[in-house]
Amino acid sequence: MKISEILDKKRTLSFEVFPPKKYDEEIEKLYDTIKELKQYRPDFISVTYGAGGTNRKSNAEIAGFLKSEGIEPLAHITGGPSTHSEIDEIISNLKKNNVENILCLRGDKPLDFNDEYCKEFKNATDLISYVNDRDIDIAAACYPEGHKEAESLYNDLKYMKMKEDLGAKFFVTQIFYDNDYYYRLVSEARKIGIKSPIIPGVMPLLNPKSIKRTQDMCGSTIPLNFRNQLEFYKDKPELFKEIGLNYAVAQIQDLIAKGAPGIHLYVMNNANTAKELYERLKNVFKELF
């Protein structure tokens, strides 16, 4: 089923998983994780693949496994390192696995980036334009604080509008820790005519190393009061985790109360994280999802 059709009917709950680095050794562990996630009745699970377009084959296989489990997959496709023929092959493999939904991305630039990296798809918009009209739902990424390469949020919004005009049916945001950035994004997007659902992405901070990693990855602002708590308890792992989970719960409660069309949880292949959040929010999810 196409995810845009689900969004027409209800709020969605979704997760994100990624292929393991040691695929042959660890894939069964990921499949066990997916089976655990299934009990929370996600409307879809997105499947990323490695930097530079690695793990493409496993991405399609995992998406196919999700489909066999009765879960709609949202398969990531990265245009940056890909050629037109490679994208054609990826789409063909996904369709063989009955995958109906893809998330089109340019992909993060590698450290040794040069002009050859994005030879055929310089931006996500180029990829969306190329794969449109293939009877497959297209999703796109968006950035509550603006893409880290954008001059400003308002410059970034122009590209978001282009993504919709070229065929994106819904958006999933980069992670954020201040909901006001999400509300601003939605408000400004509507002002320029973007009508598609904008699903907020939430990832709880569960260990001290994740603070720097998260900020290096996407530059998300961590509100001062939250940061102070994290810094104070950084040497007490269980308390640190509890604070991170409680903050994510508060974020989600607020997002739902203010009309978010769904919640996308970046659980980093950890079913326990999903369980912890779901247990704290099960009455909210039962009421609204």
C-alpha positions as CSV (number, residue, x, y, z in Angstrom):
1,M,0.0,0.0,0.0
2,K,1.2,3.5,-0.7
3,I,2.0,5.5,2.4
4,S,0.4,8.6,1.0
5,E,-2.9,6.7,1.0
6,I,-2.4,5.7,4.7
7,L,-1.7,9.4,5.5
8,D,-5.0,10.4,3.9
9,K,-6.8,8.2,6.5
10,K,-4.9,8.5,9.7
11,R,-1.8,9.5,11.7
12,T,1.1,7.2,11.2
13,L,3.7,5.5,13.5
14,S,6.9,4.5,11.8
15,F,10.5,3.4,12.6
16,E,13.8,3.5,10.7
17,V,16.3,0.6,10.4
18,F,19.6,0.3,8.6
19,P,21.5,-2.7,7.1
20,P,24.2,-4.0,9.4
21,K,27.8,-3.5,8.4
22,K,28.5,-7.2,8.7
23,Y,25.5,-8.2,6.6
24,D,25.9,-12.0,6.5
25,E,26.7,-12.2,10.2
26,E,24.1,-9.8,11.6
27,I,21.2,-9.8,9.2
28,E,19.2,-12.3,11.3
29,K,19.6,-10.1,14.3
30,L,18.0,-7.2,12.3
31,Y,15.2,-9.5,11.2
32,D,14.5,-10.3,14.8
33,T,14.5,-6.6,15.6
34,I,11.9,-6.0,12.8
35,K,9.7,-8.8,14.2
36,E,9.9,-7.1,17.6
37,L,9.0,-3.8,16.1
38,K,6.0,-5.4,14.3
39,Q,4.2,-5.8,17.6
40,Y,3.8,-2.0,17.8
41,R,1.9,-2.0,14.6
42,P,3.9,0.5,12.6
43,D,2.4,1.9,9.5
44,F,5.7,1.7,7.8
45,I,9.4,1.1,8.5
46,S,12.1,3.0,6.5
47,V,15.2,1.2,5.4
48,T,18.4,3.3,4.8
49,Y,21.6,2.2,3.2
50,G,25.2,3.0,3.8
51,A,27.1,6.1,3.0
52,G,28.2,6.4,-0.6
53,G,25.4,4.0,-1.7
54,T,26.8,0.9,-0.1
55,N,24.4,-2.0,0.9
56,R,22.1,-1.3,-2.0
57,K,21.3,-5.0,-2.5
58,S,20.7,-5.6,1.2
59,N,18.4,-2.5,1.3
60,A,16.1,-4.2,-1.3
61,E,16.3,-7.5,0.5
62,I,15.4,-6.0,3.9
63,A,12.5,-4.0,2.3
64,G,11.3,-7.3,0.8
65,F,11.5,-9.0,4.3
66,L,9.4,-6.1,5.7
67,K,6.8,-6.7,3.0
68,S,6.7,-10.4,3.8
69,E,6.0,-9.5,7.4
70,G,3.1,-7.4,6.4
71,I,4.9,-4.0,7.1
72,E,5.1,-1.4,4.4
73,P,8.7,-0.5,3.7
74,L,10.0,2.9,2.8
75,A,13.2,2.2,0.9
76,H,15.9,4.9,0.9
77,I,17.5,5.7,-2.5
78,T,20.5,7.9,-2.6
79,G,21.1,9.7,-5.9
80,G,24.5,11.3,-5.2
81,P,26.8,8.3,-5.9
82,S,24.4,6.6,-8.4
83,T,24.1,6.5,-12.1
84,H,20.8,6.5,-14.0
85,S,21.3,2.8,-14.8
86,E,22.0,2.0,-11.2
87,I,18.9,3.8,-10.1
88,D,16.9,1.8,-12.7
89,E,18.3,-1.4,-11.3
90,I,17.4,-0.4,-7.7
91,I,13.9,0.5,-8.6
92,S,13.6,-2.8,-10.5
93,N,14.8,-4.8,-7.5
94,L,12.4,-3.0,-5.2
95,K,9.5,-3.6,-7.4
96,K,10.4,-7.3,-7.6
97,N,9.9,-7.2,-3.8
98,N,6.6,-5.4,-4.2
99,V,7.9,-2.3,-2.6
100,E,5.7,0.7,-3.3
101,N,7.4,3.5,-1.4
102,I,10.8,5.2,-1.7
103,L,12.5,8.1,0.1
104,C,14.7,10.0,-2.4
105,L,17.8,11.6,-1.0
106,R,21.0,13.1,-2.5
107,G,23.0,11.5,0.3
108,D,25.7,13.0,2.6
109,K,28.8,14.2,0.8
110,P,31.8,12.0,1.7
111,L,34.9,13.5,3.2
112,D,36.7,13.2,-0.2
113,F,33.8,14.8,-2.0
114,N,34.4,16.1,-5.5
115,D,32.3,17.0,-8.5
116,E,32.3,13.4,-9.7
117,Y,30.4,12.2,-6.6
118,C,27.2,13.8,-7.9
119,K,27.8,13.4,-11.6
120,E,24.3,12.5,-12.6
121,F,22.1,13.5,-9.6
122,K,23.5,16.7,-8.0
123,N,20.4,17.1,-5.8
124,A,17.5,15.1,-4.5
125,T,15.3,17.0,-6.9
126,D,17.1,15.5,-9.8
127,L,16.5,12.0,-8.4
128,I,12.8,12.7,-7.7
129,S,12.3,14.0,-11.2
130,Y,14.0,10.9,-12.7
131,V,12.0,8.3,-10.7
132,N,8.6,10.0,-10.9
133,D,5.8,8.4,-12.9
134,R,6.9,4.8,-12.1
135,D,3.8,3.9,-10.0
136,I,5.7,4.2,-6.8
137,D,5.1,6.7,-3.9
138,I,7.9,9.2,-3.4
139,A,8.9,10.7,-0.1
140,A,11.5,13.3,0.5
141,A,13.5,14.6,3.4
142,C,13.2,18.1,5.0
143,Y,15.1,20.0,7.6
144,P,13.4,21.9,10.5
145,E,16.5,24.0,11.0
146,G,17.4,24.2,7.3
147,H,19.8,21.9,5.5
148,K,23.3,22.4,6.8
149,E,24.4,23.4,3.3
150,A,21.6,25.9,2.8
151,E,22.0,29.6,3.1
152,S,18.9,29.8,5.2
153,L,15.7,27.9,6.0
154,Y,13.9,30.0,3.5
155,N,16.3,29.1,0.7
156,D,15.9,25.5,1.8
157,L,12.1,25.7,1.6
158,K,12.4,26.5,-2.1
159,Y,14.0,23.1,-2.7
160,M,11.3,21.5,-0.5
161,K,8.6,23.1,-2.7
162,M,10.5,21.8,-5.8
163,K,10.5,18.3,-4.3
164,E,6.7,18.4,-4.0
165,D,6.2,19.9,-7.4
166,L,8.4,17.1,-9.0
167,G,6.4,14.3,-7.3
168,A,7.1,14.0,-3.6
169,K,3.9,12.9,-1.8
170,F,5.1,13.4,1.8
171,F,8.1,14.5,3.8
172,V,10.0,13.1,6.7
173,T,12.1,15.5,8.8
174,Q,15.6,15.3,10.0
175,I,15.9,14.8,13.7
176,F,15.3,17.9,16.0
177,Y,15.1,18.5,19.7
178,D,13.2,21.8,19.7
179,N,9.7,21.4,18.5
180,D,9.4,25.1,17.7
181,Y,11.7,24.5,14.7
182,Y,9.3,21.9,13.4
183,Y,6.3,24.1,13.8
184,R,8.1,27.0,12.1
185,L,9.0,24.7,9.2
186,V,5.3,23.5,8.8
187,S,4.0,27.1,9.0
188,E,6.5,28.5,6.5
189,A,6.0,25.5,4.1
190,R,2.3,26.1,4.1
191,K,2.8,29.8,3.3
192,I,4.6,29.0,0.1
193,G,2.0,26.4,-1.0
194,I,3.5,23.1,0.2
195,K,0.5,20.9,1.0
196,S,2.0,17.4,1.6
197,P,2.2,15.9,5.1
198,I,5.3,16.7,7.0
199,I,6.1,13.8,9.4
200,P,8.4,14.8,12.3
201,G,11.4,12.5,13.0
202,V,12.4,11.9,16.6
203,M,15.5,10.2,18.0
204,P,16.0,10.0,21.7
205,L,19.5,10.8,23.0
206,L,20.4,7.7,25.1
207,N,24.2,8.0,25.7
208,P,26.7,10.8,26.0
209,K,28.5,9.9,22.7
210,S,25.3,10.5,20.8
211,I,25.3,14.3,21.6
212,K,28.4,15.0,19.4
213,R,27.5,12.4,16.8
214,T,24.1,13.9,16.4
215,Q,25.3,17.4,16.1
216,D,28.1,16.4,13.7
217,M,25.6,14.5,11.5
218,C,22.9,17.1,11.2
219,G,23.7,20.1,13.4
220,S,20.4,19.8,15.4
221,T,20.1,22.3,18.2
222,I,19.9,20.8,21.7
223,P,17.9,23.2,24.0
224,L,20.0,24.6,26.8
225,N,17.9,23.2,29.7
226,F,17.9,19.7,28.1
227,R,21.6,20.0,27.4
228,N,22.3,21.0,31.0
229,Q,20.6,17.8,32.2
230,L,22.5,15.6,29.8
231,E,25.8,17.1,30.7
232,F,25.1,16.8,34.5
233,Y,24.2,13.1,34.2
234,K,26.7,12.1,31.5
235,D,28.6,9.9,33.9
236,K,25.4,8.1,35.1
237,P,24.3,6.0,32.1
238,E,20.9,4.9,33.4
239,L,19.9,8.4,34.5
240,F,21.2,9.8,31.2
241,K,19.0,7.3,29.3
242,E,16.0,8.0,31.4
243,I,16.3,11.8,30.7
244,G,16.7,11.1,27.0
245,L,13.6,8.9,26.9
246,N,11.5,11.3,28.9
247,Y,12.5,14.2,26.7
248,A,11.5,12.3,23.6
249,V,8.2,11.3,25.2
250,A,7.5,15.0,25.9
251,Q,8.4,15.9,22.3
252,I,6.0,13.3,20.9
253,Q,3.1,14.2,23.2
254,D,3.5,17.9,22.2
255,L,3.8,17.0,18.4
256,I,0.7,14.9,18.5
257,A,-1.3,17.4,20.5
258,K,-0.5,20.1,17.9
259,G,-1.5,18.1,14.9
260,A,1.6,16.3,13.5
261,P,0.4,13.8,10.9
262,G,2.5,11.0,12.4
263,I,5.7,10.2,14.3
264,H,8.8,8.7,12.8
265,L,11.2,7.2,15.3
266,Y,14.9,6.8,14.6
267,V,15.5,3.8,16.8
268,M,18.9,2.8,15.5
269,N,18.0,-0.9,15.1
270,N,17.2,-1.0,18.8
271,A,13.9,-2.6,19.5
272,N,14.3,-1.8,23.2
273,T,14.2,1.9,22.4
274,A,10.9,1.4,20.6
275,K,9.6,-0.6,23.5
276,E,10.6,2.0,26.1
277,L,8.9,4.8,24.1
278,Y,5.8,2.8,23.3
279,E,5.2,1.7,26.9
280,R,5.4,5.3,28.0
281,L,3.1,6.4,25.2
282,K,0.8,3.4,24.6
283,N,-2.4,5.2,25.7
284,V,-1.5,8.2,23.5
285,F,-0.9,5.9,20.5
286,K,-4.1,3.9,21.2
287,E,-6.1,7.1,21.3
288,L,-4.7,8.8,18.3
289,F,-3.3,6.2,16.0
